[in-house]
Amino acid sequence: MLLGEIEKICNLQVSENLKNKEVKGLTYDSRKVQEGFVFFSIKGQKTDGNLFIDEAFSKKALAVVSQDCSGINNCIEAKDTRKCMGEIANYFYKEPSKSLNVVGITGTNGKTTTTYLLKSIFEKSGIIGTTGYYFDSIAKKLDNTTPESIDLNEIFLEMKPFVNYAFMEVSSHAITFERISGIDFKLKVFTNLSQDHLDFYQTMENYAKAKASFFKDNDFRVINTDDYVGKSLFKKGYTITYGFQSADIYPTHYEFDINGLYLKLNVFGDTYEINSHLLGLYNIYNIMAAVGSSVYFGVSKSRIIQALSSFKNVPGRLEKFIKEGRCAVVDYAHTDDAVKNVLTTLRQLAKNRLIVVFGAGGDRDKTKRPKMGKAANDLADIIIITNDNPRTEDPDLIISDIVNGIYNHEKIIIEKDRKLAMIKALEMSKEGDIVAILGKGHEDYQIIGDKKYHFDDREVVRNFWNVESK
């Protein structure tokens, strides 16, 4: 690609001396700049890319794209650097998402499980999301649920020879910060909306607007119409709906125990009978989202039923460990709605006590903490409050925020060391008890201060009980 070609993409002006120069690569990270690269100067929440322009040019960057080019040579000014970065990346990598069936899944909860369910149904498919990106024999971790646009295009290019379908989690931040600019989505899915990220969005209205802005007029979509935001996204002729109320896909019967759920779905008048290893009412929603998406692409009824019935579990999502009549469950639930959903499910399944171990992330939405505490108070018999990822926040203040939502203080045990908190719960468990370990799920690290340490909830349970997950 010649640098002058970007003029037509984002309505940019490139100086004559640069127009015929060959672009050898793109990056938004000054540490990755090589000779002939275009460096995109992004203004982030913590720092400004313009501070790294000198470093980029010292590494022989061809040019810089920035929203402020004052006094900078070989700088191309853009009104929206992030949006342009996505569109230019899409062009530079020859539109890799167009040759795939990319499905974008957004919502507060259920994104990860839905991507995994879809991957089980579709052969030659990959996923991108919270747990990383996976396709064929490739498995790599990601820093963000939805990577930056350059990274996304590189992932699609990497996937292209191996997959026909890419199932991708789309976070609200990815929508707001234009990480998905230039990506060609064949289908979009909306799961639900509940409180999260209010440290950034301030109000639920702003958060809902961010999610809803993912859906454009003529986008084909699969939406949960039990959710008020989902209802607002309905567009006749472009929508498959699912829910427990009036919808194209809805359950006519369901029952579940600790081993999974049996489900009958009405799918456009046809009955699908599914025996799933997943637990809980909310996973019925995830199954319906996967069924709706599969129907959109014309997958056969028999294939959908067979795949969903064979699917075992998502890493760190209601992942079960069973020992001598006791059950420990590791789950990523880190919002008040997710905590309530998981504990409601486990409360119904516990033959004896429900013990919960959880904390809350530091430097994140503080208003959800007492609500998480209230959910634990209402549903658990014993509440062990511990550290999650406290980051730079005082762990005692985080715990205090959680305790503010708990009115029965006799249930509370505080143990800031997460490993000791988990072992305490496992040691005190008896036959018929369920121990719910919430907040981190698949994560294999803990962030304390500004340092990241190895820590895996599943590893602690596995080693202490000497059992593998079911």
C-alpha positions as CSV (number, residue, x, y, z in Angstrom):
1,M,0.0,0.0,0.0
2,L,1.2,3.5,-0.9
3,L,0.7,6.1,1.8
4,G,-1.3,8.3,-0.5
5,E,-4.0,5.6,-0.8
6,I,-5.2,6.4,2.7
7,E,-6.5,9.8,1.5
8,K,-9.6,8.1,0.0
9,I,-10.2,6.0,3.1
10,C,-10.6,8.6,5.8
11,N,-10.7,11.8,3.9
12,L,-7.1,12.6,5.0
13,Q,-4.5,14.9,3.4
14,V,-1.1,13.4,2.8
15,S,1.8,15.6,1.8
16,E,3.1,15.2,-1.7
17,N,6.5,14.0,-0.6
18,L,4.9,11.0,1.2
19,K,2.2,9.9,-1.2
20,N,4.3,7.4,-3.1
21,K,6.1,6.0,-0.1
22,E,5.3,2.3,0.6
23,V,3.7,1.5,3.9
24,K,5.4,-1.6,5.5
25,G,3.3,-1.9,8.6
26,L,0.8,-0.3,11.0
27,T,1.0,0.1,14.8
28,Y,-0.4,2.1,17.7
29,D,2.4,1.0,20.0
30,S,5.7,3.0,19.6
31,R,7.6,-0.1,20.9
32,K,6.6,-2.0,17.8
33,V,7.5,0.6,15.2
34,Q,9.8,-0.5,12.4
35,E,11.2,1.3,9.4
36,G,8.4,2.2,7.0
37,F,5.6,1.8,9.6
38,V,2.7,4.3,10.1
39,F,2.3,5.1,13.8
40,F,-1.2,5.9,15.0
41,S,-1.0,8.3,18.0
42,I,-4.0,7.4,20.2
43,K,-5.1,9.5,23.1
44,G,-5.9,7.0,25.8
45,Q,-7.4,7.2,29.3
46,K,-4.0,7.2,30.9
47,T,-1.6,8.6,28.4
48,D,-1.4,10.4,25.0
49,G,0.2,8.8,22.0
50,N,1.7,12.1,20.9
51,L,4.2,11.7,23.8
52,F,5.7,8.8,21.8
53,I,5.9,10.4,18.4
54,D,9.7,11.2,18.8
55,E,10.3,7.5,19.7
56,A,8.3,6.4,16.6
57,F,10.4,8.6,14.3
58,S,13.6,7.6,15.9
59,K,12.7,4.0,14.8
60,K,12.2,5.3,11.2
61,A,8.5,5.5,11.1
62,L,7.2,6.7,7.7
63,A,4.5,8.9,9.1
64,V,2.3,9.5,12.1
65,V,-1.5,9.8,12.2
66,S,-2.7,12.0,15.0
67,Q,-5.6,14.3,16.0
68,D,-3.1,17.1,16.7
69,C,-0.2,17.5,14.3
70,S,0.8,21.0,15.5
71,G,4.5,21.5,14.7
72,I,5.1,17.8,13.7
73,N,6.6,16.9,10.3
74,N,5.3,13.9,8.4
75,C,2.1,14.0,10.5
76,I,-1.3,13.3,9.0
77,E,-4.1,14.9,10.9
78,A,-7.3,12.9,11.5
79,K,-10.5,14.0,13.2
80,D,-10.9,10.5,14.7
81,T,-7.6,8.6,14.9
82,R,-9.2,5.4,16.2
83,K,-11.9,5.3,13.6
84,C,-9.3,6.0,10.8
85,M,-7.0,3.4,12.2
86,G,-9.6,0.7,11.9
87,E,-10.6,1.7,8.4
88,I,-6.9,1.9,7.2
89,A,-6.1,-1.4,8.9
90,N,-9.0,-3.0,7.1
91,Y,-7.7,-1.7,3.8
92,F,-4.0,-2.5,4.5
93,Y,-4.7,-6.1,5.4
94,K,-7.0,-6.5,2.3
95,E,-10.3,-6.7,4.2
96,P,-9.8,-10.1,5.9
97,S,-13.1,-9.9,7.9
98,K,-15.1,-9.8,4.6
99,S,-13.9,-13.3,3.6
100,L,-15.1,-14.7,7.0
101,N,-18.6,-14.9,8.6
102,V,-17.8,-12.6,11.5
103,V,-20.5,-12.7,14.3
104,G,-20.2,-10.0,16.9
105,I,-21.8,-10.7,20.3
106,T,-22.3,-7.9,22.8
107,G,-24.1,-7.6,26.2
108,T,-23.0,-7.4,29.8
109,N,-23.1,-11.2,30.5
110,G,-23.2,-14.3,28.3
111,K,-20.8,-13.2,25.6
112,T,-18.0,-15.8,26.3
113,T,-20.4,-18.7,26.7
114,T,-22.2,-17.9,23.5
115,T,-19.0,-17.8,21.5
116,Y,-18.0,-21.2,22.8
117,L,-21.4,-22.7,22.1
118,L,-21.2,-21.4,18.6
119,K,-17.7,-22.7,18.1
120,S,-19.0,-26.2,19.1
121,I,-21.7,-26.0,16.4
122,F,-19.7,-24.6,13.5
123,E,-16.8,-26.6,12.1
124,K,-13.9,-24.5,10.8
125,S,-14.6,-21.7,13.3
126,G,-12.7,-19.5,15.7
127,I,-13.4,-17.3,18.7
128,I,-12.1,-14.0,19.9
129,G,-12.8,-12.8,23.4
130,T,-12.2,-12.7,27.1
131,T,-10.3,-16.0,27.3
132,G,-8.2,-15.2,24.2
133,Y,-8.5,-16.2,20.6
134,Y,-8.7,-19.8,19.4
135,F,-8.9,-21.6,16.1
136,D,-7.6,-24.8,14.6
137,S,-4.7,-25.7,16.9
138,I,-3.9,-22.0,17.8
139,A,-4.6,-20.6,21.3
140,K,-3.3,-17.2,22.3
141,K,-4.2,-14.8,25.1
142,L,-5.4,-11.2,24.7
143,D,-5.0,-8.1,26.8
144,N,-8.6,-6.9,26.1
145,T,-11.8,-8.7,25.4
146,T,-11.9,-7.0,22.1
147,P,-8.5,-6.1,20.7
148,E,-7.6,-2.9,18.9
149,S,-8.5,-2.7,15.2
150,I,-5.0,-3.4,13.9
151,D,-4.7,-6.5,16.1
152,L,-8.2,-7.6,15.0
153,N,-7.3,-7.4,11.4
154,E,-4.1,-9.4,12.0
155,I,-6.0,-12.0,13.9
156,F,-8.6,-12.3,11.0
157,L,-5.7,-12.6,8.5
158,E,-4.2,-15.4,10.7
159,M,-7.5,-17.2,10.9
160,K,-8.4,-16.8,7.2
161,P,-6.8,-20.0,5.9
162,F,-8.3,-22.1,8.6
163,V,-11.9,-20.9,9.4
164,N,-15.1,-19.9,7.8
165,Y,-16.7,-18.4,10.9
166,A,-15.3,-16.1,13.6
167,F,-17.3,-15.6,16.8
168,M,-16.3,-12.5,18.6
169,E,-17.1,-10.8,21.9
170,V,-17.7,-7.1,21.4
171,S,-17.2,-5.1,24.6
172,S,-18.8,-1.7,25.2
173,H,-15.3,-0.1,25.3
174,A,-14.5,-1.6,21.9
175,I,-17.7,0.1,20.5
176,T,-16.9,3.4,22.2
177,F,-13.3,3.4,21.2
178,E,-13.9,2.3,17.6
179,R,-11.8,-0.9,17.9
180,I,-14.3,-2.6,15.6
181,S,-14.1,0.2,12.9
182,G,-13.8,-1.3,9.5
183,I,-14.9,-4.9,10.5
184,D,-17.5,-6.5,8.4
185,F,-20.0,-8.3,10.6
186,K,-22.4,-10.8,9.0
187,L,-24.5,-11.0,12.2
188,K,-24.7,-9.2,15.5
189,V,-26.0,-10.7,18.8
190,F,-27.3,-8.9,21.9
191,T,-27.5,-10.9,25.1
192,N,-28.5,-8.6,27.9
193,L,-27.7,-5.4,29.8
194,S,-27.1,-5.0,33.6
195,Q,-24.8,-2.8,35.6
196,D,-21.1,-2.7,34.8
197,H,-18.5,-0.2,33.8
198,L,-20.2,2.8,35.5
199,D,-16.8,3.9,36.5
200,F,-16.4,4.9,32.8
201,Y,-20.0,5.4,31.6
202,Q,-21.3,7.1,34.8
203,T,-25.0,6.2,34.1
204,M,-26.8,3.1,32.8
205,E,-28.3,5.2,30.1
206,N,-24.9,6.0,28.7
207,Y,-23.8,2.3,29.0
208,A,-27.0,1.2,27.2
209,K,-26.4,3.8,24.4
210,A,-22.9,2.4,23.9
211,K,-24.2,-1.1,23.5
212,A,-27.1,-0.1,21.3
213,S,-24.8,1.9,18.9
214,F,-23.3,-1.3,17.7
215,F,-26.4,-2.1,15.8
216,K,-26.9,-0.1,12.6
217,D,-30.2,0.1,10.5
218,N,-29.7,-2.8,8.2
219,D,-27.6,-5.1,10.4
220,F,-29.0,-8.7,10.8
221,R,-29.3,-9.4,14.4
222,V,-30.3,-12.0,17.1
223,I,-31.6,-10.3,20.2
224,N,-32.9,-11.1,23.7
225,T,-36.3,-9.4,23.8
226,D,-36.8,-10.1,27.5
227,D,-34.2,-7.3,28.0
228,Y,-35.5,-3.8,27.6
229,V,-32.5,-2.7,25.5
230,G,-33.0,-5.8,23.3
231,K,-36.6,-4.8,22.7
232,S,-35.4,-1.4,21.4
233,L,-33.1,-3.1,18.9
234,F,-35.9,-5.0,17.1
235,K,-36.1,-4.3,13.4
236,K,-38.6,-6.1,11.3
237,G,-37.1,-8.3,8.6
238,Y,-33.7,-8.1,10.2
239,T,-34.2,-9.8,13.6
240,I,-34.4,-13.2,15.2
241,T,-35.7,-12.9,18.7
242,Y,-35.3,-15.1,21.7
243,G,-36.5,-15.1,25.3
244,F,-38.9,-16.7,27.8
245,Q,-41.7,-14.4,26.6
246,S,-43.1,-13.9,23.1
247,A,-40.2,-14.6,20.7
248,D,-39.1,-16.6,17.7
249,I,-37.2,-19.0,20.0
250,Y,-38.4,-19.7,23.5
251,P,-38.4,-22.6,26.0
252,T,-41.5,-24.8,26.5
253,H,-40.0,-26.9,29.2
254,Y,-36.7,-27.1,31.2
255,E,-35.3,-28.8,34.3
256,F,-31.8,-29.0,35.7
257,D,-29.6,-30.5,38.4
258,I,-25.9,-30.4,39.3
259,N,-25.1,-32.4,36.1
260,G,-26.8,-30.0,33.6
261,L,-30.1,-29.1,32.1
262,Y,-32.8,-30.7,29.9
263,L,-34.4,-28.2,27.6
264,K,-37.2,-28.1,25.1
265,L,-37.1,-25.1,22.7
266,N,-39.7,-23.9,20.3
267,V,-37.7,-22.7,17.3
268,F,-39.9,-21.0,14.8
269,G,-42.6,-23.7,15.6
270,D,-40.2,-26.6,15.6
271,T,-39.2,-28.4,18.8
272,Y,-35.5,-28.8,19.7
273,E,-34.7,-31.2,22.7
274,I,-31.3,-30.5,24.2
275,N,-29.5,-32.2,27.1
276,S,-26.9,-29.7,28.0
277,H,-24.0,-30.0,30.5
278,L,-24.4,-26.3,31.3
279,L,-26.2,-25.2,34.5
280,G,-28.8,-22.5,35.3
281,L,-31.6,-20.5,33.9
282,Y,-29.3,-17.8,32.4
283,N,-27.5,-20.5,30.3
284,I,-30.8,-21.2,28.6
285,Y,-30.5,-17.6,27.2
286,N,-27.0,-18.4,26.0
287,I,-28.2,-21.6,24.3
288,M,-31.0,-19.7,22.6
289,A,-28.6,-17.0,21.4
290,A,-26.5,-19.8,19.9
291,V,-29.5,-21.5,18.3
292,G,-30.8,-18.3,16.8
293,S,-27.4,-17.5,15.3
294,S,-27.1,-21.1,13.9
295,V,-30.5,-20.9,12.4
296,Y,-29.6,-17.7,10.7
297,F,-26.7,-19.4,8.9
298,G,-28.9,-22.4,8.0
299,V,-27.3,-25.0,10.3
300,S,-29.4,-28.2,10.5
301,K,-31.5,-29.0,13.5
302,S,-29.7,-32.3,14.1
303,R,-26.3,-30.6,14.0
304,I,-27.4,-27.9,16.5
305,I,-28.8,-30.4,18.9
306,Q,-25.9,-32.8,18.7
307,A,-23.3,-30.1,19.2
308,L,-25.1,-28.4,22.1
309,S,-25.7,-31.7,23.8
310,S,-22.0,-32.7,23.5
311,F,-20.6,-29.4,24.7
312,K,-19.0,-29.7,28.1
313,N,-18.2,-26.3,29.6
314,V,-16.5,-22.9,29.1
315,P,-13.2,-22.4,31.1
316,G,-14.0,-20.6,34.3
317,R,-17.8,-20.4,33.7
318,L,-19.6,-22.6,36.3
319,E,-16.6,-25.0,36.2
320,K,-17.4,-27.8,38.6
321,F,-15.1,-29.8,40.9
322,I,-16.7,-32.6,42.9
323,K,-15.2,-34.5,45.9
324,E,-16.9,-36.8,48.3
325,G,-20.4,-35.3,47.8
326,R,-19.1,-31.7,47.9
327,C,-19.0,-29.4,44.9
328,A,-16.9,-26.4,44.2
329,V,-17.8,-24.1,41.3
330,V,-15.4,-21.5,39.8
331,D,-17.1,-18.7,37.8
332,Y,-16.2,-15.3,36.3
333,A,-19.2,-13.6,37.8
334,H,-18.0,-10.1,38.7
335,T,-21.2,-7.9,38.4
336,D,-24.1,-7.9,40.8
337,D,-26.4,-9.4,38.1
338,A,-24.0,-12.2,37.3
339,V,-23.4,-12.9,41.0
340,K,-27.1,-13.1,41.6
341,N,-27.7,-15.4,38.6
342,V,-24.9,-17.8,39.6
343,L,-26.0,-17.9,43.2
344,T,-29.6,-18.3,42.3
345,T,-28.8,-21.3,40.2
346,L,-26.5,-22.9,42.9
347,R,-29.0,-22.2,45.7
348,Q,-31.5,-24.4,43.8
349,L,-28.9,-27.1,43.4
350,A,-27.4,-27.1,46.9
351,K,-28.6,-30.0,49.1
352,N,-27.0,-28.4,52.1
353,R,-25.2,-25.0,52.5
354,L,-24.1,-22.6,49.8
355,I,-20.7,-21.0,50.6
356,V,-19.5,-18.1,48.5
357,V,-16.0,-16.7,48.1
358,F,-15.7,-13.4,46.2
359,G,-14.3,-9.9,46.2
360,A,-14.5,-7.0,43.7
361,G,-12.1,-5.5,41.3
362,G,-10.2,-2.3,42.3
363,D,-10.2,0.9,40.3
364,R,-13.5,-0.2,38.8
365,D,-17.2,0.6,39.3
366,K,-17.6,0.9,43.1
367,T,-21.4,1.2,43.0
368,K,-21.9,-2.5,42.1
369,R,-20.0,-3.7,45.2
370,P,-22.8,-3.4,47.8
371,K,-25.2,-4.9,45.3
372,M,-22.9,-7.9,45.0
373,G,-22.8,-8.1,48.8
374,K,-26.6,-8.0,48.9
375,A,-26.9,-10.8,46.3
376,A,-24.6,-13.0,48.5
377,N,-26.5,-12.0,51.6
378,D,-29.8,-13.1,50.1
379,L,-28.7,-16.4,48.6
380,A,-25.6,-17.8,50.5
381,D,-25.3,-19.3,53.9
382,I,-21.7,-18.3,54.4
383,I,-20.0,-15.4,52.8
384,I,-16.2,-15.2,52.6
385,I,-15.0,-11.9,51.3
386,T,-11.5,-11.7,49.9
387,N,-9.4,-9.9,47.3
388,D,-10.2,-10.1,43.6
389,N,-7.8,-7.8,41.6
390,P,-7.5,-4.9,44.0
391,R,-5.1,-3.1,41.6
392,T,-4.1,0.2,43.2
393,E,-7.1,0.6,45.5
394,D,-7.0,-0.2,49.2
395,P,-8.4,-3.8,49.6
396,D,-9.9,-2.8,53.0
397,L,-12.0,-0.1,51.3
398,I,-13.2,-2.6,48.6
399,I,-14.2,-5.1,51.2
400,S,-16.0,-2.4,53.2
401,D,-18.0,-1.4,50.1
402,I,-19.1,-5.1,49.7
403,V,-20.0,-5.4,53.4
404,N,-22.2,-2.3,53.2
405,G,-24.7,-4.5,51.1
406,I,-24.8,-7.3,53.7
407,Y,-27.3,-6.9,56.6
408,N,-26.7,-10.4,58.2
409,H,-23.1,-9.9,59.4
410,E,-23.1,-13.3,61.1
411,K,-22.6,-14.8,57.7
412,I,-19.4,-12.9,57.0
413,I,-15.8,-14.1,57.1
414,I,-13.1,-11.8,55.9
415,E,-9.9,-13.2,54.6
416,K,-7.9,-10.9,52.2
417,D,-5.5,-13.7,51.0
418,R,-7.6,-15.2,48.2
419,K,-5.9,-18.6,48.4
420,L,-6.4,-18.9,52.1
421,A,-10.0,-17.8,51.7
422,M,-10.7,-20.5,49.1
423,I,-9.0,-23.2,51.2
424,K,-11.0,-22.1,54.3
425,A,-14.2,-22.6,52.2
426,L,-13.1,-25.9,50.9
427,E,-12.1,-27.1,54.3
428,M,-15.4,-26.2,56.0
429,S,-17.5,-27.7,53.2
430,K,-19.5,-30.8,54.0
431,E,-21.4,-33.4,52.0
432,G,-24.2,-31.6,50.1
433,D,-22.5,-28.2,50.2
434,I,-21.7,-26.1,47.2
435,V,-18.7,-23.7,47.3
436,A,-19.0,-20.9,44.8
437,I,-15.7,-19.1,44.0
438,L,-16.6,-16.0,42.0
439,G,-15.0,-13.1,40.1
440,K,-11.9,-14.5,38.3
441,G,-13.0,-17.6,36.5
442,H,-10.6,-18.4,33.7
443,E,-8.0,-15.8,34.8
444,D,-4.6,-17.1,35.7
445,Y,-3.3,-13.9,37.4
446,Q,-4.1,-11.5,40.2
447,I,-3.3,-7.8,40.0
448,I,-2.1,-6.2,43.3
449,G,-0.9,-2.7,43.1
450,D,0.6,-2.4,39.6
451,K,2.0,-5.9,39.5
452,K,0.5,-9.0,38.0
453,Y,1.1,-12.3,39.9
454,H,0.3,-15.9,38.8
455,F,-3.0,-17.0,40.4
456,D,-5.7,-19.4,39.2
457,D,-8.8,-20.2,41.2
458,R,-9.1,-23.6,39.4
459,E,-5.6,-24.5,40.2
460,V,-6.1,-23.9,43.9
461,V,-9.2,-26.1,44.0
462,R,-7.6,-28.8,41.8
463,N,-4.5,-29.0,44.0
464,F,-6.3,-28.8,47.3
465,W,-8.9,-31.5,46.5
466,N,-6.7,-33.4,44.0
467,V,-9.6,-33.6,41.5
468,E,-10.1,-32.4,37.9
469,S,-13.1,-30.3,36.8
470,K,-16.1,-32.1,35.4
